[in-house]
Amino acid sequence: MLNVAGEISGDSWGIFAFLCAALCNLPAVPALNGTDELGAGQSIQKTYDLTRYLEHQLRTLAGTYLNYLGPPFNEPDFNPPRLARAERVPSATVDFDLWRGLTDNARLAANYRAYSRLLCYLRGLDGQAGTAELRHSLGHFCSSLQGLVVSIAGVMSSLGYPLPAGTAAGTPAPAGASASPNDFLKKMDDFWLLKELQTWLWRSAKDFNRLKKKVPPAVVTLRLEARGF
């Protein structure tokens, strides 16, 4: 005989009683929880978006700062060789296949170290800028870059990677690091700092774009956490 709405058979009562008993004992049942994969995906997307924002922000800042340095640094075809003294600035010039062959951990660590050091030197520019408007622009950019360093650290943590040893984001540059024999060489240092930063941001955007495809925000893995046992 078909069950009609409002009538409960003996089997239905048994199922109902079982569900009530299960609900009463939920504290003793292992709980299902999402792992950090969801957080990792969101953190990677946020870091990618921040990198692209910094790329846009740097284009404006670099134009303003190079005009402040004057000729020949603000000329479009100015492309001087990198001096040996500029080697202290982290170089983004790495063989493409070699960079792609690194593990995600190694690339993230390299990005974290590079931006931590670049931030130190940029803060040195902030203190030397000759106009209030330029100091404001540099200060704003440094704050955004500090956010990128923190965001990269968050990505590494969410993926279970340790931060590189001996890196402290935003610490002052080493004593004498910004000293130059003459004004032209000082301007050359500033030029290469902006140029390397531009290349780092361009490559980082590609890194995080690939990484977010590996760990999409929608992926959630469930794990069991035993409680009450």
Secondary structure, 3 states (H helix, E strand, C coil): CCCCCCCCCHHHHHHHHHHHHHHHCHHHCCEEEECCHHHHHHHHHHHHHHHHHHHHHHHHHHHHHHHHHCCCCCCCCCCCCCCHHHHHCCCCCCCHHHHHCCCHHHHHHHHHHHHHHHHHHHHHHHHHCCCHHHHHHHHHHHHHHHHHHHHHHHHHHHCCCCCCCCCCCCCCCCCCCCCCCCHHHHHHHHHHHHHHHHHHHHHHHHHHHHHHHHCCCCCCCEEEECCCC
